[in-house]
Amino acid sequence: MSKVGIFGAGWVGLVTGACFAELGHEVVIRDVVPEKIEALQQGRVPFHERDVPALLERNSARLSYTLDVDDVADCEFLFICVDTPPTYSGDADLSRVWTVVDELPELTGRPVLVMKSTVPVGTGEKVRAGLDERGLEHVGYASNPEFLSEGRAVEDFMQPDRIVVGAFEAEDADSVAGLYAAIEAPVVHSDVNSAEMIKLAANAFLMTRISFINEIANVCEATGADVVKVAEGVGLDKRLGPHFLRAGIGYGGSCFPKDSLALKQLA
């Protein structure tokens, strides 16, 4: 088993840390908000996500929470799980990502910095250059995007459709993939840029399906057709499938809107 450091005790970071602990790894979760770390040390979860409290309690011996960045210095893997909200222009705000990179402690051996946060394509190359400028050429880098849904994040982590790992060095990709060895799921190995794009493209396609069925609903209303039956008939086509074909108010949440803006900025 490995020692994993998590930067960010938010939704993605805490779910990631709890699930890695469930897989048997030792996990150190670091955040900069004292109230959040204090709550976790007292056994209180700062948000609602099914199964997370149970995982944290069951694996408490393998989990620790800290404000001190030096507490992750001996971790073999360092996961960046911070927010990347949109700026006014639509670009992703990577200030928290760069804060993590700038605050990395002295690291020895061959630790791997792993990007779990959703970032624009090309971010990994910039982070790699930033590490090299700091004299951290010995630190590996990998992109390992999350595909978690609110309300079922633990299930999505432990029973994923796929695990995506993009790295500059094959040995780093293999070591990150090894963290998930106990999970039965296909592992997609790629370059870093492709791993970053997979996350944005997947979300863009889901948004497209939602928007498409809503447009079809407008046509159904004008023609007297039943969009529920139309979606059922379309979804039974094996080439298409039934997912995200429920007409409604449109897409939203914490990921889809900002990821669509980030993709648009790239285009």
C-alpha positions in Angstrom: 0.0 0.0 0.0 1.1 3.6 -0.6 1.0 6.9 1.2 -1.2 9.4 -0.6 -1.3 13.2 0.1 -4.5 15.1 -0.9 -4.4 18.9 -1.5 -8.0 20.2 -0.8 -10.5 18.8 1.6 -13.5 19.8 -0.5 -15.9 17.4 -2.2 -13.5 15.8 -4.7 -10.5 15.8 -2.3 -12.4 14.2 0.6 -14.2 11.6 -1.6 -10.8 10.7 -3.2 -9.1 10.5 0.2 -11.8 8.4 1.8 -11.9 6.0 -1.1 -8.1 5.6 -1.3 -8.2 4.8 2.5 -10.9 2.2 1.8 -8.6 0.6 -0.7 -5.9 0.3 2.0 -3.7 3.3 1.4 -2.5 5.7 4.1 -3.9 9.2 3.3 -3.0 12.7 4.5 -5.5 15.4 3.6 -4.3 18.9 3.7 -6.3 22.1 3.5 -5.8 25.8 4.2 -9.1 26.4 6.0 -8.6 25.7 9.8 -12.4 25.3 10.4 -12.6 22.6 7.8 -9.6 20.6 9.2 -10.9 21.0 12.7 -14.3 19.7 11.8 -12.7 16.6 10.0 -10.5 15.9 13.0 -13.6 15.9 15.1 -15.3 13.5 12.8 -17.6 16.0 11.1 -18.0 16.1 7.3 -18.4 19.6 5.9 -20.9 18.6 3.2 -23.4 15.8 2.5 -22.3 13.0 0.3 -23.7 9.5 0.8 -21.3 6.9 2.2 -18.5 9.4 2.9 -19.0 9.6 6.7 -19.0 5.9 7.0 -15.8 5.5 5.0 -14.1 8.2 7.0 -15.1 6.5 10.3 -14.2 3.0 9.1 -10.8 4.0 7.9 -9.9 6.6 10.5 -6.7 4.9 11.4 -5.4 5.4 7.8 -6.6 9.0 7.5 -5.2 12.2 8.9 -6.0 15.9 8.4 -3.6 18.8 8.5 -2.9 22.5 7.8 0.8 21.9 7.6 2.1 21.2 4.1 5.2 19.5 5.5 3.0 16.7 6.7 2.7 15.5 3.0 6.4 15.6 2.3 6.9 11.9 2.6 3.9 10.9 0.5 4.5 8.9 -2.6 1.6 10.5 -4.4 0.3 14.1 -4.2 -3.2 14.7 -5.5 -4.3 18.2 -6.4 -8.0 18.3 -5.7 -8.7 22.0 -5.5 -11.4 24.1 -7.1 -10.9 25.6 -10.6 -13.9 28.0 -10.9 -14.5 30.1 -14.0 -13.3 33.6 -14.2 -15.4 36.4 -15.6 -14.0 35.7 -19.1 -14.8 32.0 -18.9 -11.2 30.8 -18.4 -10.6 28.4 -15.6 -9.1 30.1 -12.5 -6.0 28.0 -11.8 -4.8 30.1 -8.9 -5.4 27.4 -6.3 -3.5 24.9 -8.5 -0.5 27.1 -8.7 -0.7 27.8 -5.0 -0.3 24.0 -4.4 2.6 23.8 -6.8 4.3 26.9 -5.2 3.9 25.5 -1.7 5.1 22.0 -2.3 7.6 21.1 0.5 11.0 19.6 -0.1 10.4 16.2 -1.7 12.8 13.3 -2.0 12.7 10.1 -4.0 10.3 9.9 -6.9 6.9 11.2 -5.7 4.2 11.8 -8.4 2.1 15.0 -8.5 -1.3 13.9 -9.7 -3.9 16.4 -11.1 -7.4 15.3 -10.1 -8.9 18.8 -10.6 -10.5 19.6 -13.9 -8.1 21.9 -15.8 -7.8 23.2 -19.4 -5.8 21.2 -21.9 -2.2 22.2 -21.7 -2.2 22.8 -17.9 0.0 19.7 -17.3 2.7 21.0 -19.6 2.8 24.3 -17.7 2.9 22.5 -14.3 5.7 20.3 -15.5 7.6 23.4 -16.5 6.9 25.0 -13.2 8.2 21.9 -11.3 11.3 21.9 -13.4 11.9 25.6 -12.7 11.7 24.9 -8.9 14.3 22.2 -9.2 11.7 19.4 -8.8 12.7 17.5 -12.0 12.6 14.3 -9.9 8.9 14.8 -9.2 6.7 12.9 -11.6 3.5 14.3 -13.0 0.2 12.7 -14.1 -3.3 13.7 -15.0 -6.0 11.5 -13.4 -9.3 13.3 -13.9 -12.3 12.5 -11.7 -15.7 11.3 -13.0 -17.8 11.7 -9.9 -21.5 12.5 -9.7 -23.0 14.3 -6.7 -24.9 11.9 -4.5 -23.1 8.8 -5.8 -19.5 9.9 -5.7 -18.3 6.9 -3.7 -19.9 4.4 -6.0 -18.5 6.2 -9.0 -15.0 6.1 -7.5 -15.1 2.4 -6.4 -17.0 1.1 -9.4 -15.9 3.4 -12.3 -16.6 3.0 -16.0 -12.9 3.7 -16.6 -9.8 5.1 -15.0 -7.9 7.6 -17.0 -4.2 8.2 -16.5 -2.1 10.5 -18.6 1.6 11.0 -17.8 4.8 12.2 -19.3 6.7 9.1 -18.1 5.3 5.5 -18.4 6.6 4.6 -14.9 4.5 7.4 -13.4 1.4 6.3 -15.2 1.9 2.7 -14.1 2.4 3.8 -10.5 -0.7 5.9 -10.4 -2.8 3.2 -12.0 -1.4 0.8 -9.4 -3.2 2.8 -6.7 -6.5 1.5 -8.2 -5.3 -2.1 -8.5 -8.1 -3.4 -6.3 -10.8 -1.8 -8.6 -12.0 -3.8 -11.6 -12.2 -1.2 -14.4 -10.5 -0.6 -17.7 -7.5 1.8 -17.4 -7.1 4.3 -20.3 -3.4 5.2 -20.6 -2.7 8.4 -22.6 -0.5 11.5 -22.8 -1.3 14.3 -20.4 -3.1 16.5 -22.9 -5.4 13.7 -24.0 -6.3 12.8 -20.4 -7.2 16.5 -19.7 -9.3 16.5 -22.9 -11.1 13.3 -22.1 -12.7 14.9 -19.0 -13.8 18.0 -20.9 -15.0 16.1 -23.9 -17.0 13.6 -21.8 -18.8 16.4 -19.9 -19.4 18.3 -23.2 -21.0 15.3 -24.8 -23.3 14.8 -21.8 -24.3 18.5 -22.0 -25.0 18.1 -25.7 -27.4 15.2 -25.0 -29.3 17.2 -22.4 -29.6 20.2 -24.7 -30.5 18.0 -27.6 -33.4 16.2 -25.9 -34.7 19.6 -24.6 -34.7 20.9 -28.2 -36.5 17.8 -29.3 -39.0 18.4 -26.5 -39.8 21.8 -28.0 -40.5 20.2 -31.4 -42.6 17.5 -29.7 -44.7 20.2 -28.1 -45.2 21.9 -31.4 -46.2 18.7 -33.2 -48.2 16.9 -30.5 -45.5 14.1 -30.0 -44.7 12.7 -26.6 -41.0 13.5 -25.8 -41.0 10.7 -23.1 -41.9 8.1 -25.7 -39.5 9.7 -28.2 -36.7 9.5 -25.7 -37.5 5.9 -24.9 -37.5 4.9 -28.6 -34.3 6.7 -29.2 -32.6 5.4 -26.1 -33.2 1.8 -27.0 -31.0 2.2 -30.0 -27.8 0.5 -28.9 -25.7 3.1 -30.8 -27.2 5.8 -28.6 -28.3 4.5 -25.2 -30.9 5.9 -22.8 -28.7 8.1 -20.6 -29.2 11.8 -20.3 -32.2 11.8 -22.5 -34.7 13.2 -20.0 -36.1 16.6 -21.0 -36.1 19.2 -18.3 -34.7 22.6 -17.3 -31.3 22.0 -18.8 -27.9 21.2 -17.3 -26.3 22.8 -14.3 -24.4 21.9 -11.2 -20.8 22.6 -10.2 -19.1 21.1 -13.3 -21.0 21.3 -16.5 -21.3 25.1 -16.8 -17.7 25.8 -16.0 -16.3 23.0 -18.1 -18.3 24.1 -21.2 -16.8 27.6 -20.8 -13.3 26.1 -20.4 -13.8 24.1 -23.6 -15.1 27.1 -25.5 -12.0 29.1 -24.5 -9.8 26.4 -25.9 -11.7 26.3 -29.2 
